[in-house]
């Protein structure tokens, strides 16, 4: 069993958070690109982008879930922080 003093424990948490931040950034940036594609009248590409976003995030969350509850929670935190960063950045460019 891993404890707080185990470096593998912190490595899994860090990896989960980092992977969540990257996946979250790609997911929410892809959401922005999808909205631009829909406005430009390209629903086919928007649909492909949606499928890719869902597969990427779902697969990453499934892998994190296999590593345990805490890495999954760390990944979720990374996704939420990436969402905030992307929305802040997109909010400035959308004005």
C-alpha positions as CSV (number, residue, x, y, z in Angstrom):
1,X,0.0,0.0,0.0
2,X,1.2,3.5,-0.9
3,X,1.4,6.3,1.6
4,X,2.1,10.0,1.6
5,X,5.9,9.3,1.9
6,X,6.0,7.1,-1.2
7,X,7.4,8.9,-4.3
8,X,5.3,6.6,-6.5
9,X,2.2,8.0,-4.9
10,X,3.2,11.6,-5.7
11,X,4.3,10.6,-9.2
12,X,0.9,9.1,-10.0
13,X,-0.8,12.2,-8.6
14,X,1.5,14.5,-10.6
15,X,1.0,12.4,-13.8
16,X,-2.7,12.5,-13.3
17,X,-2.8,16.2,-12.9
18,X,-0.5,16.9,-15.8
19,X,-2.4,14.5,-18.1
20,X,-5.6,16.2,-17.0
21,X,-4.3,19.6,-17.7
22,X,-3.1,18.6,-21.2
23,X,-6.3,16.7,-22.1
24,X,-8.5,19.5,-20.6
25,X,-6.6,22.1,-22.6
26,X,-7.1,20.1,-25.8
27,X,-10.7,19.4,-25.0
28,X,-11.8,22.9,-24.3
29,X,-9.6,24.5,-27.0
30,X,-11.3,21.9,-29.4
31,X,-14.7,23.1,-28.1
32,X,-13.7,26.7,-29.2
33,X,-12.5,25.5,-32.6
34,X,-15.7,23.5,-33.0
35,X,-17.8,26.6,-32.4
36,X,-15.8,28.4,-35.0
37,X,-16.3,25.5,-37.5
38,X,-20.1,25.6,-36.9
39,X,-20.2,29.4,-37.4
40,X,-18.3,28.9,-40.7
41,X,-20.8,26.3,-41.8
42,X,-18.7,23.2,-41.6
43,X,-20.7,20.8,-39.5
44,X,-18.9,17.7,-40.8
45,X,-15.6,18.8,-39.4
46,X,-17.2,20.0,-36.2
47,X,-18.7,16.5,-35.7
48,X,-15.4,14.8,-36.3
49,X,-13.8,17.2,-33.8
50,X,-16.5,16.4,-31.3
51,X,-15.9,12.7,-31.6
52,X,-12.1,13.1,-31.3
53,X,-12.5,15.3,-28.2
54,X,-14.8,12.8,-26.5
55,X,-12.6,9.8,-27.4
56,X,-9.5,11.5,-26.1
57,X,-11.0,12.6,-22.8
58,X,-12.9,9.4,-22.2
59,X,-9.9,7.3,-22.9
60,X,-7.7,9.4,-20.6
61,X,-10.2,9.3,-17.8
62,X,-10.6,5.5,-18.2
63,X,-6.8,5.0,-17.9
64,X,-6.6,7.3,-14.9
65,X,-9.4,5.4,-13.3
66,X,-7.5,2.2,-13.7
67,X,-4.6,3.8,-11.8
68,X,-6.9,4.5,-8.8
69,X,-9.3,7.0,-7.3
70,X,-6.7,9.6,-6.4
71,X,-5.0,9.8,-9.8
72,X,-8.5,10.1,-11.3
73,X,-9.3,13.0,-9.0
74,X,-6.0,14.7,-9.8
75,X,-6.8,14.4,-13.5
76,X,-10.2,15.9,-12.9
77,X,-8.6,18.8,-11.1
78,X,-6.2,19.3,-14.0
79,X,-9.1,19.3,-16.5
80,X,-11.0,21.9,-14.5
81,X,-7.9,24.1,-14.2
82,X,-7.3,23.8,-17.9
83,X,-11.0,24.7,-18.5
84,X,-10.5,27.9,-16.5
85,X,-7.4,28.8,-18.4
86,X,-8.9,28.2,-21.8
87,X,-12.1,30.0,-21.0
88,X,-10.2,33.0,-19.7
89,X,-8.1,33.1,-22.9
90,X,-11.0,32.6,-25.2
91,X,-13.1,35.1,-23.3
92,X,-10.6,37.8,-24.1
93,X,-10.5,37.0,-27.8
94,X,-14.2,36.7,-28.2
95,X,-14.9,40.2,-27.0
